[in-house]
Amino acid sequence: MDTSRFKSGIDTFSAADFIAQFTYKTNSSILFDLGSYSNSLYFAKDDMTIKTNRLNVFNIEGWLDVHHPCHDNIKAKIRVALPSKYLEKKMKNRIIKDIFKALSIPFDETFQATFISSDIQMDMSHTTLLEEEEESEETY
């Protein structure tokens, strides 16, 4: 997997109908937000759209992460979270092919791709696991 061209949040590639915007990476993993640019800011929680005077608002629909090489029979592991309306077979196949192209993963590499619906998302955060009283939980 070649991640050398992904260095900042402005580094992107096309993943089917989405733009994959780089968020961070490790030696064998890379993560992206999936979305699109527009002149509107969309708030999914409230199903509300606000027009802006800017043409470069990035509306996040989901995320993806890629792990390669993995140390078992499956060499590439991919996880994608998107609203269920985008999880049709053709869309999933296009996303996988675009990931392999963008990251120079050989097309004959074994892989496992997991797609989950991001329609309902829960975030939990702790300062540390030892400080549970500072826990915050939010459902979208």
N, CA, C and O atoms as a MOPAC input file, in Angstrom:
PM7 MOZYME 1SCF
protein

 N      0.85700 1    -1.17200 1     0.00000 1
 C      0.00000 1     0.00000 1     0.00000 1
 C      0.89900 1     1.22900 1     0.00000 1
 O      1.80200 1     1.35700 1     0.82700 1
 N      0.63900 1     2.11600 1    -0.92800 1
 C      1.40600 1     3.35500 1    -1.02400 1
 C      0.55100 1     4.52300 1    -0.52900 1
 O     -0.41600 1     4.91800 1    -1.18100 1
 N      0.91900 1     5.06500 1     0.62100 1
 C      0.18200 1     6.19800 1     1.20500 1
 C      0.98700 1     7.48800 1     1.15300 1
 O      0.60500 1     8.48200 1     1.77100 1
 N      2.09200 1     7.48300 1     0.42600 1
 C      3.02000 1     8.61800 1     0.45600 1
 C      2.40000 1     9.93200 1    -0.02200 1
 O      2.82800 1    10.99700 1     0.42200 1
 N      1.42200 1     9.88900 1    -0.89700 1
 C      0.84100 1    11.14500 1    -1.40300 1
 C     -0.16900 1    11.75800 1    -0.44300 1
 O     -0.61500 1    12.88500 1    -0.65900 1
 N     -0.53800 1    11.03900 1     0.61000 1
 C     -1.51700 1    11.54500 1     1.57200 1
 C     -0.79500 1    12.10900 1     2.78900 1
 O     -0.27800 1    11.37100 1     3.62900 1
 N     -0.77300 1    13.44700 1     2.86100 1
 C     -0.02500 1    14.11400 1     3.92400 1
 C     -0.86800 1    15.08400 1     4.73500 1
 O     -0.54400 1    15.36900 1     5.88800 1
 N     -1.95900 1    15.59900 1     4.14400 1
 C     -2.79000 1    16.57100 1     4.86800 1
 C     -4.24400 1    16.40800 1     4.45400 1
 O     -4.56200 1    15.63800 1     3.54800 1
 N     -5.12200 1    17.14000 1     5.12800 1
 C     -6.54900 1    17.05800 1     4.87900 1
 C     -6.99100 1    17.50100 1     3.50400 1
 O     -8.14200 1    17.28200 1     3.12800 1
 N     -6.09800 1    18.12300 1     2.74000 1
 C     -6.47600 1    18.51300 1     1.37700 1
 C     -6.20100 1    17.39900 1     0.37300 1
 O     -6.55500 1    17.52100 1    -0.80000 1
 N     -5.57200 1    16.31500 1     0.82400 1
 C     -5.25900 1    15.19200 1    -0.06300 1
 C     -6.46600 1    14.27100 1    -0.15800 1
 O     -6.98800 1    13.80500 1     0.85500 1
 N     -6.90500 1    14.01300 1    -1.39100 1
 C     -8.14100 1    13.26900 1    -1.61600 1
 C     -7.99100 1    12.28800 1    -2.77700 1
 O     -7.01000 1    12.32100 1    -3.51900 1
 N     -8.99500 1    11.41300 1    -2.91500 1
 C     -9.17800 1    10.62100 1    -4.12500 1
 C    -10.66900 1    10.36200 1    -4.28700 1
 O    -11.43300 1    10.47500 1    -3.32800 1
 N    -11.07800 1    10.01600 1    -5.49700 1
 C    -12.48300 1     9.70500 1    -5.75200 1
 C    -12.75800 1     8.26400 1    -5.37700 1
 O    -12.02900 1     7.35400 1    -5.76900 1
 N    -13.82600 1     8.06800 1    -4.60900 1
 C    -14.27000 1     6.73000 1    -4.21800 1
 C    -15.74100 1     6.63000 1    -4.61600 1
 O    -16.62800 1     7.04000 1    -3.86600 1
 N    -15.98800 1     6.08000 1    -5.80000 1
 C    -17.33400 1     6.01600 1    -6.38400 1
 C    -17.87500 1     7.44200 1    -6.49400 1
 O    -17.24700 1     8.28400 1    -7.13600 1
 N    -19.01100 1     7.72800 1    -5.89000 1
 C    -19.61900 1     9.06200 1    -5.98700 1
 C    -19.14700 1    10.01100 1    -4.89400 1
 O    -19.69500 1    11.10400 1    -4.74600 1
 N    -18.13900 1     9.61100 1    -4.13000 1
 C    -17.66700 1    10.39800 1    -2.98700 1
 C    -16.23600 1    10.86200 1    -3.19300 1
 O    -15.51800 1    10.38100 1    -4.06900 1
 N    -15.85200 1    11.80600 1    -2.36300 1
 C    -14.46200 1    12.21100 1    -2.25700 1
 C    -13.95800 1    11.64800 1    -0.93200 1
 O    -14.55700 1    11.87200 1     0.11900 1
 N    -12.86000 1    10.92200 1    -0.99800 1
 C    -12.22600 1    10.40200 1     0.21100 1
 C    -11.16100 1    11.40900 1     0.61700 1
 O    -10.17200 1    11.60600 1    -0.08800 1
 N    -11.38200 1    12.04800 1     1.77400 1
 C    -10.47700 1    13.09500 1     2.26800 1
 C     -9.63300 1    12.51500 1     3.39100 1
 O    -10.15900 1    12.03900 1     4.39800 1
 N     -8.32000 1    12.56100 1     3.20800 1
 C     -7.36800 1    11.99600 1     4.16700 1
 C     -7.56500 1    12.58600 1     5.55800 1
 O     -7.74500 1    13.79400 1     5.71300 1
 N     -7.52800 1    11.69600 1     6.59100 1
 C     -7.57400 1    12.17600 1     7.97200 1
 C     -6.28400 1    11.82100 1     8.72200 1
 O     -5.66000 1    12.70700 1     9.30600 1
 N     -5.86800 1    10.54600 1     8.71900 1
 C     -4.57400 1    10.19300 1     9.31000 1
 C     -4.15900 1     8.79500 1     8.89700 1
 O     -4.93000 1     8.04500 1     8.29800 1
 N     -2.90500 1     8.45800 1     9.23500 1
 C     -2.37200 1     7.15100 1     8.84500 1
 C     -1.32700 1     6.68100 1     9.84500 1
 O     -0.76700 1     7.45800 1    10.61800 1
 N     -1.08800 1     5.36500 1     9.79400 1
 C      0.00600 1     4.73300 1    10.53000 1
 C      0.84100 1     3.97200 1     9.49300 1
 O      0.63400 1     4.14400 1     8.29200 1
 N      1.76500 1     3.14700 1     9.93700 1
 C      2.59200 1     2.38900 1     8.98800 1
 C      1.78500 1     1.43200 1     8.11700 1
 O      2.16500 1     1.16400 1     6.97800 1
 N      0.66700 1     0.91100 1     8.64600 1
 C     -0.09600 1    -0.07200 1     7.86900 1
 C     -1.59300 1     0.24500 1     7.79000 1
 O     -2.38800 1    -0.61700 1     7.41500 1
 N     -1.98000 1     1.47600 1     8.14000 1
 C     -3.39000 1     1.86300 1     8.09200 1
 C     -3.52000 1     3.29600 1     7.59000 1
 O     -2.62300 1     4.12100 1     7.76500 1
 N     -4.66700 1     3.56700 1     6.96000 1
 C     -4.96000 1     4.92500 1     6.53100 1
 C     -6.46700 1     5.13700 1     6.64000 1
 O     -7.25700 1     4.23700 1     6.35200 1
 N     -6.85200 1     6.34200 1     7.06100 1
 C     -8.25900 1     6.65000 1     7.29100 1
 C     -8.67100 1     7.89000 1     6.51200 1
 O     -7.89300 1     8.82800 1     6.34000 1
 N     -9.92200 1     7.86800 1     6.04600 1
 C    -10.47900 1     8.95100 1     5.24000 1
 C    -11.90800 1     9.25400 1     5.68400 1
 O    -12.62200 1     8.36800 1     6.15600 1
 N    -12.31500 1    10.50700 1     5.53000 1
 C    -13.72300 1    10.87100 1     5.60600 1
 C    -14.26800 1    10.77900 1     4.18900 1
 O    -13.56700 1    11.10300 1     3.23100 1
 N    -15.51900 1    10.33900 1     4.05000 1
 C    -16.17300 1    10.26200 1     2.75000 1
 C    -17.23900 1    11.34000 1     2.66400 1
 O    -18.07900 1    11.46000 1     3.55500 1
 N    -17.20800 1    12.11800 1     1.60300 1
 C    -18.19200 1    13.18000 1     1.46400 1
 C    -18.11900 1    13.83600 1     0.11400 1
 O    -17.65800 1    13.24400 1    -0.86200 1
 N    -18.58400 1    15.07900 1     0.06800 1
 C    -18.57300 1    15.84600 1    -1.17500 1
 C    -18.46900 1    17.33400 1    -0.84600 1
 O    -18.82600 1    17.77800 1     0.24500 1
 N    -17.96600 1    18.09000 1    -1.82800 1
 C    -17.86700 1    19.54300 1    -1.68500 1
 C    -19.10500 1    20.20000 1    -2.26600 1
 O    -19.63000 1    19.75000 1    -3.28400 1
 N    -19.56900 1    21.25000 1    -1.63500 1
 C    -20.70700 1    22.00800 1    -2.15800 1
 C    -20.67800 1    23.41500 1    -1.56600 1
 O    -19.74200 1    23.78500 1    -0.85700 1
 N    -21.71200 1    24.18600 1    -1.86600 1
 C    -21.82400 1    25.52500 1    -1.28600 1
 C    -22.86400 1    25.52500 1    -0.15800 1
 O    -23.34700 1    26.58100 1     0.24800 1
 N    -23.19900 1    24.34300 1     0.33600 1
 C    -24.16600 1    24.20000 1     1.42900 1
 C    -23.58100 1    23.33000 1     2.52200 1
 O    -22.75800 1    22.45100 1     2.26800 1
 N    -24.01200 1    23.58400 1     3.72000 1
 C    -23.60800 1    22.78100 1     4.86700 1
 C    -24.82800 1    21.99000 1     5.31900 1
 O    -25.85800 1    22.56700 1     5.66600 1
 N    -24.70400 1    20.66300 1     5.31100 1
 C    -25.83100 1    19.80200 1     5.64200 1
 C    -25.66900 1    19.23500 1     7.04600 1
 O    -24.61000 1    18.71400 1     7.39500 1
 N    -26.73600 1    19.34100 1     7.85600 1
 C    -26.76000 1    18.79300 1     9.21500 1
 C    -27.71400 1    17.60600 1     9.22300 1
 O    -28.92900 1    17.78100 1     9.31600 1
 N    -27.16200 1    16.40000 1     9.12500 1
 C    -27.98300 1    15.19800 1     9.02900 1
 C    -28.86000 1    15.00900 1    10.25200 1
 O    -30.01100 1    14.59000 1    10.13200 1
 N    -28.32800 1    15.31400 1    11.42800 1
 C    -29.07700 1    15.11900 1    12.67000 1
 C    -30.40800 1    15.87000 1    12.64300 1
 O    -31.42400 1    15.36000 1    13.11400 1
 N    -30.39800 1    17.08000 1    12.09000 1
 C    -31.60000 1    17.91000 1    12.03800 1
 C    -32.24000 1    17.93700 1    10.65500 1
 O    -33.25300 1    18.60500 1    10.44800 1
 N    -31.63800 1    17.19800 1     9.69600 1
 C    -32.08000 1    17.21000 1     8.30600 1
 C    -32.24900 1    18.65100 1     7.81700 1
 O    -33.28200 1    19.02400 1     7.26000 1
 N    -31.19900 1    19.44800 1     8.04300 1
 C    -31.23800 1    20.87100 1     7.73300 1
 C    -30.03700 1    21.23900 1     6.84400 1
 O    -28.92900 1    20.74700 1     7.05500 1
 N    -30.26700 1    22.09700 1     5.86300 1
 C    -29.21400 1    22.56800 1     4.97900 1
 C    -29.12300 1    24.08500 1     5.07000 1
 O    -30.13900 1    24.78000 1     5.04800 1
 N    -27.89600 1    24.59300 1     5.17300 1
 C    -27.65000 1    26.03000 1     5.22900 1
 C    -26.75400 1    26.39500 1     4.05300 1
 O    -25.66900 1    25.83400 1     3.90100 1
 N    -27.19400 1    27.31700 1     3.23200 1
 C    -26.37900 1    27.81600 1     2.11900 1
 C    -25.25700 1    28.68500 1     2.66900 1
 O    -25.44900 1    29.43300 1     3.62800 1
 N    -24.09200 1    28.57900 1     2.05800 1
 C    -22.95400 1    29.40400 1     2.46000 1
 C    -22.47700 1    30.20800 1     1.26200 1
 O    -22.93600 1    29.99200 1     0.14000 1
 N    -21.58100 1    31.11100 1     1.49100 1
 C    -20.98900 1    31.89000 1     0.40300 1
 C    -19.69900 1    31.25200 1    -0.09600 1
 O    -18.99000 1    31.83200 1    -0.91900 1
 N    -19.39800 1    30.06200 1     0.40300 1
 C    -18.17700 1    29.37300 1     0.03000 1
 C    -18.51300 1    28.17700 1    -0.84100 1
 O    -19.55500 1    27.54700 1    -0.65900 1
 N    -17.64900 1    27.86400 1    -1.77600 1
 C    -17.87500 1    26.72700 1    -2.65700 1
 C    -17.14300 1    25.47000 1    -2.19500 1
 O    -17.24700 1    24.42600 1    -2.83800 1
 N    -16.41800 1    25.55600 1    -1.11100 1
 C    -15.59300 1    24.42300 1    -0.71100 1
 C    -15.97800 1    23.84400 1     0.65500 1
 O    -15.10400 1    23.48400 1     1.44400 1
 N    -17.26600 1    23.75500 1     0.93100 1
 C    -17.71400 1    23.13500 1     2.17700 1
 C    -17.70800 1    21.62000 1     1.96900 1
 O    -18.32600 1    21.11700 1     1.03100 1
 N    -17.01400 1    20.90000 1     2.83700 1
 C    -16.94300 1    19.44200 1     2.71400 1
 C    -17.98200 1    18.82800 1     3.64700 1
 O    -17.85500 1    18.90900 1     4.86900 1
 N    -19.00600 1    18.21700 1     3.06400 1
 C    -20.05400 1    17.55300 1     3.82500 1
 C    -19.69600 1    16.07900 1     3.96500 1
 O    -19.59900 1    15.35900 1     2.97200 1
 N    -19.50200 1    15.64000 1     5.19100 1
 C    -19.09600 1    14.26100 1     5.45900 1
 C    -20.32500 1    13.36500 1     5.52300 1
 O    -21.26500 1    13.62900 1     6.27200 1
 N    -20.30000 1    12.29100 1     4.71700 1
 C    -21.37800 1    11.29800 1     4.70600 1
 C    -20.98500 1    10.04500 1     5.47200 1
 O    -21.84700 1     9.31500 1     5.96100 1
 N    -19.67600 1     9.79500 1     5.57700 1
 C    -19.20800 1     8.57500 1     6.23800 1
 C    -17.69700 1     8.57000 1     6.34500 1
 O    -17.06400 1     9.62600 1     6.33200 1
 N    -17.12100 1     7.38500 1     6.45100 1
 C    -15.67500 1     7.25900 1     6.58300 1
 C    -15.23100 1     5.91100 1     6.04000 1
 O    -16.04400 1     5.01500 1     5.81200 1
 N    -13.93100 1     5.78600 1     5.83900 1
 C    -13.36800 1     4.49000 1     5.47400 1
 C    -11.98400 1     4.37200 1     6.07100 1
 O    -11.27000 1     5.36000 1     6.24400 1
 N    -11.62100 1     3.13300 1     6.38400 1
 C    -10.24400 1     2.87200 1     6.78800 1
 C     -9.75100 1     1.61700 1     6.08300 1
 O    -10.50800 1     0.68800 1     5.80400 1
 N     -8.45800 1     1.62900 1     5.80800 1
 C     -7.81000 1     0.54000 1     5.08100 1
 C     -6.59600 1     0.10400 1     5.88600 1
 O     -5.80600 1     0.93000 1     6.34100 1
 N     -6.46200 1    -1.21200 1     6.05400 1
 C     -5.32900 1    -1.78900 1     6.77700 1
 C     -4.62300 1    -2.75000 1     5.82300 1
 O     -5.22200 1    -3.70700 1     5.33200 1
 N     -3.33400 1    -2.48000 1     5.56600 1
 C     -2.56400 1    -3.30400 1     4.62100 1
 C     -1.08200 1    -3.05600 1     4.83400 1
 O     -0.70500 1    -1.89100 1     4.96600 1
 N     -0.24200 1    -4.02300 1     4.87700 1
 C     -0.56100 1    -5.44200 1     4.79600 1
 C     -0.94400 1    -5.98700 1     6.16800 1
 O     -0.40400 1    -5.56500 1     7.19100 1
 N     -1.86400 1    -6.91300 1     6.17400 1
 C     -2.25200 1    -7.60600 1     7.40000 1
 C     -1.48100 1    -8.92200 1     7.44800 1
 O     -1.09200 1    -9.45700 1     6.41100 1
 N     -1.26600 1    -9.43600 1     8.64300 1
 C     -0.40000 1   -10.60100 1     8.82000 1
 C     -1.18000 1   -11.90400 1     8.92200 1
 O     -0.89700 1   -12.73000 1     9.78900 1
 N     -2.14900 1   -12.09100 1     8.05300 1
 C     -2.84400 1   -13.37200 1     7.97100 1
 C     -3.17700 1   -13.61400 1     6.50200 1
 O     -2.61900 1   -12.94500 1     5.63300 1
 N     -4.05700 1   -14.53900 1     6.21100 1
 C     -4.36400 1   -14.86300 1     4.81800 1
 C     -5.03400 1   -13.71100 1     4.07800 1
 O     -4.89300 1   -13.58700 1     2.86100 1
 N     -5.75200 1   -12.88000 1     4.79600 1
 C     -6.38600 1   -11.71400 1     4.19000 1
 C     -5.41700 1   -10.54600 1     4.34500 1
 O     -5.13900 1   -10.11300 1     5.46300 1
 N     -4.91000 1   -10.04300 1     3.24200 1
 C     -3.84200 1    -9.03700 1     3.28500 1
 C     -4.34400 1    -7.59800 1     3.38300 1
 O     -3.62900 1    -6.73100 1     3.88500 1
 N     -5.56500 1    -7.33100 1     2.90900 1
 C     -6.11900 1    -5.97400 1     2.98000 1
 C     -7.47500 1    -6.04200 1     3.68100 1
 O     -8.34700 1    -6.82000 1     3.29200 1
 N     -7.64200 1    -5.22600 1     4.70800 1
 C     -8.92000 1    -5.14500 1     5.41500 1
 C     -9.44800 1    -3.72400 1     5.27700 1
 O     -8.74900 1    -2.75000 1     5.55300 1
 N    -10.69700 1    -3.63400 1     4.84300 1
 C    -11.32300 1    -2.34800 1     4.55300 1
 C    -12.60900 1    -2.25300 1     5.35200 1
 O    -13.38400 1    -3.20800 1     5.41000 1
 N    -12.83200 1    -1.10800 1     5.96500 1
 C    -14.10800 1    -0.84800 1     6.64800 1
 C    -14.65300 1     0.46600 1     6.12500 1
 O    -13.93300 1     1.46100 1     6.03100 1
 N    -15.94300 1     0.45800 1     5.78300 1
 C    -16.59300 1     1.64000 1     5.23100 1
 C    -17.90300 1     1.85400 1     5.96700 1
 O    -18.68300 1     0.91700 1     6.14100 1
 N    -18.14600 1     3.08500 1     6.40000 1
 C    -19.41800 1     3.44800 1     7.01800 1
 C    -20.07400 1     4.52800 1     6.16300 1
 O    -19.49200 1     5.58600 1     5.92200 1
 N    -21.28100 1     4.24900 1     5.71300 1
 C    -22.06000 1     5.18700 1     4.89500 1
 C    -23.53200 1     5.00200 1     5.21300 1
 O    -23.92500 1     3.94200 1     5.69900 1
 N    -24.35500 1     6.00700 1     4.95100 1
 C    -25.79900 1     5.80200 1     5.09500 1
 C    -26.25400 1     4.62500 1     4.22200 1
 O    -25.71000 1     4.39700 1     3.14200 1
 N    -27.24100 1     3.89400 1     4.69500 1
 C    -27.66800 1     2.66800 1     4.01900 1
 C    -28.10800 1     2.89700 1     2.57800 1
 O    -28.02900 1     1.97500 1     1.76600 1
 N    -28.56600 1     4.08800 1     2.23800 1
 C    -29.00500 1     4.33800 1     0.86600 1
 C    -27.86800 1     4.21600 1    -0.14600 1
 O    -28.11900 1     4.08900 1    -1.34500 1
 N    -26.62000 1     4.25200 1     0.32600 1
 C    -25.46500 1     4.13700 1    -0.56800 1
 C    -24.85100 1     2.74000 1    -0.59100 1
 O    -23.85300 1     2.52700 1    -1.28100 1
 N    -25.40800 1     1.80100 1     0.12700 1
 C    -24.75800 1     0.50300 1     0.27600 1
 C    -25.29700 1    -0.55500 1    -0.69500 1
 O    -25.55500 1    -1.69300 1    -0.30400 1
 N    -25.45800 1    -0.17200 1    -1.93700 1
 C    -25.82300 1    -1.12500 1    -2.97700 1
 C    -24.56000 1    -1.81300 1    -3.47700 1
 O    -23.46400 1    -1.26200 1    -3.37200 1
 N    -24.71500 1    -3.03000 1    -4.02600 1
 C    -23.56500 1    -3.83000 1    -4.44500 1
 C    -22.66800 1    -3.10300 1    -5.44200 1
 O    -21.44600 1    -3.13900 1    -5.30000 1
 N    -23.24700 1    -2.44300 1    -6.45100 1
 C    -22.42600 1    -1.73900 1    -7.45000 1
 C    -21.60800 1    -0.63400 1    -6.81200 1
 O    -20.43800 1    -0.44700 1    -7.14600 1
 N    -22.22600 1     0.10600 1    -5.88500 1
 C    -21.52100 1     1.18800 1    -5.19900 1
 C    -20.36800 1     0.61900 1    -4.36900 1
 O    -19.26300 1     1.16100 1    -4.38700 1
 N    -20.62000 1    -0.46200 1    -3.64900 1
 C    -19.56700 1    -1.07300 1    -2.82100 1
 C    -18.40700 1    -1.55300 1    -3.68400 1
 O    -17.24700 1    -1.34500 1    -3.32900 1
 N    -18.70400 1    -2.19000 1    -4.81000 1
 C    -17.63600 1    -2.66400 1    -5.70100 1
 C    -16.81900 1    -1.50300 1    -6.25900 1
 O    -15.59600 1    -1.59800 1    -6.35600 1
 N    -17.48600 1    -0.40300 1    -6.62900 1
 C    -16.76600 1     0.77000 1    -7.13300 1
 C    -15.85400 1     1.35800 1    -6.06400 1
 O    -14.71700 1     1.73300 1    -6.34900 1
 N    -16.35000 1     1.43700 1    -4.83900 1
 C    -15.53800 1     1.97700 1    -3.74300 1
 C    -14.29200 1     1.12600 1    -3.53900 1
 O    -13.19200 1     1.66400 1    -3.41000 1
 N    -14.44800 1    -0.19400 1    -3.50800 1
 C    -13.29200 1    -1.08600 1    -3.29800 1
 C    -12.27000 1    -0.90900 1    -4.41700 1
 O    -11.07700 1    -0.78200 1    -4.14000 1
 N    -12.70900 1    -0.89800 1    -5.66700 1
 C    -11.77600 1    -0.72800 1    -6.78800 1
 C    -11.04900 1     0.60900 1    -6.71100 1
 O     -9.84400 1     0.68100 1    -6.95300 1
 N    -11.77900 1     1.66400 1    -6.37400 1
 C    -11.14900 1     2.98600 1    -6.27800 1
 C    -10.13300 1     3.05000 1    -5.14600 1
 O     -9.10600 1     3.71600 1    -5.27800 1
 N    -10.40300 1     2.36900 1    -4.03300 1
 C     -9.44300 1     2.30100 1    -2.92300 1
 C     -8.17600 1     1.60400 1    -3.38500 1
 O     -7.07400 1     2.10500 1    -3.16100 1
 N     -8.32100 1     0.44800 1    -4.02900 1
 C     -7.15300 1    -0.30600 1    -4.49400 1
 C     -6.32100 1     0.53400 1    -5.45700 1
 O     -5.09300 1     0.54000 1    -5.37200 1
 N     -6.98500 1     1.24800 1    -6.38000 1
 C     -6.24600 1     2.10100 1    -7.33100 1
 C     -5.51000 1     3.22000 1    -6.60700 1
 O     -4.31800 1     3.43000 1    -6.83100 1
 N     -6.22300 1     3.94100 1    -5.73600 1
 C     -5.63900 1     5.11400 1    -5.07300 1
 C     -4.45800 1     4.75300 1    -4.18500 1
 O     -3.52000 1     5.53800 1    -4.04300 1
 N     -4.50100 1     3.56800 1    -3.58700 1
 C     -3.44900 1     3.16500 1    -2.64600 1
 C     -2.46000 1     2.17200 1    -3.24800 1
 O     -1.61000 1     1.63200 1    -2.54100 1
 N     -2.56900 1     1.93600 1    -4.53900 1
 C     -1.66400 1     1.01800 1    -5.25500 1
 C     -1.60400 1    -0.36800 1    -4.60200 1
 O     -0.53400 1    -0.96600 1    -4.48900 1
 N     -2.75400 1    -0.85800 1    -4.18100 1
 C     -2.84100 1    -2.22900 1    -3.67000 1
 C     -3.06000 1    -3.12700 1    -4.88000 1
 O     -3.95600 1    -2.85600 1    -5.68000 1
 N     -2.27800 1    -4.17900 1    -5.03800 1
 C     -2.44900 1    -5.05000 1    -6.20700 1
 C     -3.87200 1    -5.62800 1    -6.27000 1
 O     -4.44800 1    -6.01600 1    -5.25300 1
 N     -4.41700 1    -5.67400 1    -7.48700 1
 C     -5.78300 1    -6.15000 1    -7.66200 1
 C     -5.94100 1    -7.63600 1    -7.34100 1
 O     -7.05900 1    -8.10200 1    -7.12200 1
 N     -4.83200 1    -8.38600 1    -7.30900 1
 C     -4.92900 1    -9.80700 1    -6.97000 1
 C     -4.71200 1   -10.06600 1    -5.47100 1
 O     -4.61100 1   -11.21900 1    -5.05200 1
 N     -4.64300 1    -9.02500 1    -4.68600 1
 C     -4.46300 1    -9.15200 1    -3.23300 1
 C     -5.76100 1    -9.63300 1    -2.58300 1
 O     -6.84900 1    -9.19600 1    -2.95600 1
 N     -5.63500 1   -10.53600 1    -1.60800 1
 C     -6.82000 1   -10.97200 1    -0.87100 1
 C     -7.29400 1    -9.82900 1     0.01000 1
 O     -6.48600 1    -9.07700 1     0.55600 1
 N     -8.63200 1    -9.70000 1     0.14700 1
 C     -9.15300 1    -8.59900 1     0.95900 1
 C    -10.46100 1    -8.99200 1     1.61600 1
 O    -11.14900 1    -9.92000 1     1.19100 1
 N    -10.77800 1    -8.25500 1     2.66800 1
 C    -12.06500 1    -8.35300 1     3.33600 1
 C    -12.58400 1    -6.92500 1     3.47400 1
 O    -11.89200 1    -6.05700 1     4.00700 1
 N    -13.80200 1    -6.68500 1     2.99300 1
 C    -14.40700 1    -5.35600 1     3.09500 1
 C    -15.67100 1    -5.46100 1     3.93300 1
 O    -16.54300 1    -6.28600 1     3.66300 1
 N    -15.75900 1    -4.62600 1     4.94000 1
 C    -16.93200 1    -4.57500 1     5.80300 1
 C    -17.60000 1    -3.23000 1     5.60700 1
 O    -16.97300 1    -2.18300 1     5.76600 1
 N    -18.87600 1    -3.26400 1     5.26000 1
 C    -19.66300 1    -2.04200 1     5.08000 1
 C    -20.70500 1    -1.98700 1     6.17400 1
 O    -21.43000 1    -2.95400 1     6.41000 1
 N    -20.77400 1    -0.84500 1     6.84100 1
 C    -21.77900 1    -0.66600 1     7.87800 1
 C    -22.57900 1     0.58900 1     7.58800 1
 O    -22.09800 1     1.51900 1     6.94000 1
 N    -23.79800 1     0.59700 1     8.07400 1
 C    -24.65600 1     1.76100 1     7.89800 1
 C    -24.30700 1     2.79200 1     8.95000 1
 O    -24.18300 1     2.47400 1    10.13300 1
 N    -24.15100 1     4.01700 1     8.51500 1
 C    -23.85100 1     5.10400 1     9.45900 1
 C    -25.09500 1     5.91200 1     9.78500 1
 O    -24.99700 1     7.02100 1    10.31000 1
 N    -26.27600 1     5.35800 1     9.47300 1
 C    -27.51700 1     6.07100 1     9.76400 1
 C    -27.67100 1     6.35100 1    11.25400 1
 O    -28.17500 1     7.39900 1    11.65700 1
 N    -27.22700 1     5.39700 1    12.05700 1
 C    -27.24800 1     5.58800 1    13.50900 1
 C    -25.81000 1     5.45800 1    13.97400 1
 O    -25.15600 1     4.44400 1    13.72900 1
 N    -25.32900 1     6.48100 1    14.64000 1
 C    -23.94100 1     6.48100 1    15.08300 1
 C    -23.89400 1     6.89800 1    16.53600 1
 O    -24.58400 1     7.82900 1    16.95300 1
 N    -23.07600 1     6.20300 1    17.30200 1
 C    -22.89500 1     6.56600 1    18.69900 1
 C    -21.40600 1     6.76600 1    18.94300 1
 O    -20.58500 1     5.91300 1    18.60700 1
 N    -21.08200 1     7.89000 1    19.52400 1
 C    -19.69900 1     8.18200 1    19.88100 1
 C    -19.57700 1     8.17500 1    21.39400 1
 O    -20.41100 1     8.74200 1    22.10000 1
 N    -18.52700 1     7.52800 1    21.88200 1
 C    -18.22500 1     7.54500 1    23.31100 1
 C    -16.79700 1     8.02200 1    23.46800 1
 O    -15.91400 1     7.63900 1    22.70100 1
 N    -16.57700 1     8.85400 1    24.46300 1
 C    -15.21300 1     9.28700 1    24.70900 1
 C    -14.94700 1     9.37300 1    26.20000 1
 O    -15.82300 1     9.72400 1    26.99000 1
 N    -13.73500 1     9.04900 1    26.56000 1
 C    -13.24500 1     9.13300 1    27.93200 1
 C    -11.91700 1     9.86800 1    27.88300 1
 O    -11.17000 1     9.75700 1    26.91100 1
 N    -11.63100 1    10.61100 1    28.92600 1
 C    -10.30100 1    11.17900 1    29.02600 1
 C     -9.30200 1    10.02700 1    29.08100 1
 O     -8.32500 1    10.00900 1    28.33300 1
 N     -9.55000 1     9.08000 1    29.95800 1
 C     -8.84500 1     7.79900 1    30.00500 1
 C     -9.84900 1     6.77100 1    30.48500 1
 O    -10.94400 1     7.13700 1    30.91200 1
 N     -9.50900 1     5.51300 1    30.42600 1
 C    -10.40300 1     4.47600 1    30.93800 1
 C    -10.50400 1     4.52400 1    32.46000 1
 O    -11.44500 1     3.97600 1    33.03400 1
 N     -9.55800 1     5.16500 1    33.11000 1
 C     -9.56800 1     5.26000 1    34.56800 1
 C    -10.48800 1     6.38000 1    35.06500 1
 O    -10.82900 1     6.41400 1    36.24700 1
 N    -10.88600 1     7.28300 1    34.19000 1
 C    -11.68500 1     8.44800 1    34.58000 1
 C    -13.08000 1     8.36600 1    33.98900 1
 O    -13.45300 1     9.20700 1    33.17100 1
 N    -13.86000 1     7.36600 1    34.38900 1
 C    -15.17500 1     7.14400 1    33.81200 1
 C    -16.17200 1     8.25200 1    34.12600 1
 O    -17.13800 1     8.42300 1    33.38400 1
 N    -15.97100 1     9.00000 1    35.18800 1
 C    -16.92200 1    10.05300 1    35.51000 1
 C    -16.91300 1    11.18600 1    34.48400 1
 O    -17.84200 1    11.99300 1    34.46100 1
 N    -15.88800 1    11.26300 1    33.63900 1
 C    -15.82200 1    12.29300 1    32.60200 1
 C    -16.29900 1    11.76900 1    31.24800 1
 O    -16.00600 1    12.35300 1    30.20500 1
 N    -17.02800 1    10.67200 1    31.28100 1
 C    -17.52100 1    10.05000 1    30.05000 1
 C    -18.55200 1    10.93800 1    29.36700 1
 O    -19.37500 1    11.57100 1    30.02800 1
 N    -18.50000 1    10.97800 1    28.05400 1
 C    -19.54400 1    11.65200 1    27.29300 1
 C    -20.04300 1    10.67200 1    26.23000 1
 O    -19.27300 1     9.89300 1    25.67000 1
 N    -21.33000 1    10.73000 1    25.97300 1
 C    -21.92800 1     9.84200 1    24.98900 1
 C    -22.93000 1    10.63500 1    24.18300 1
 O    -23.73700 1    11.38300 1    24.73500 1
 N    -22.87300 1    10.46600 1    22.86400 1
 C    -23.75200 1    11.21300 1    21.99100 1
 C    -24.25100 1    10.29400 1    20.89700 1
 O    -23.46200 1     9.57000 1    20.29000 1
 N    -25.53400 1    10.30900 1    20.63700 1
 C    -26.11900 1     9.52000 1    19.56300 1
 C    -26.59600 1    10.45600 1    18.48200 1
 O    -27.21300 1    11.48100 1    18.77000 1
 N    -26.31700 1    10.11400 1    17.24200 1
 C    -26.70800 1    10.94700 1    16.10300 1
 C    -27.83400 1    10.29900 1    15.34800 1
 O    -28.30600 1    10.84800 1    14.35300 1

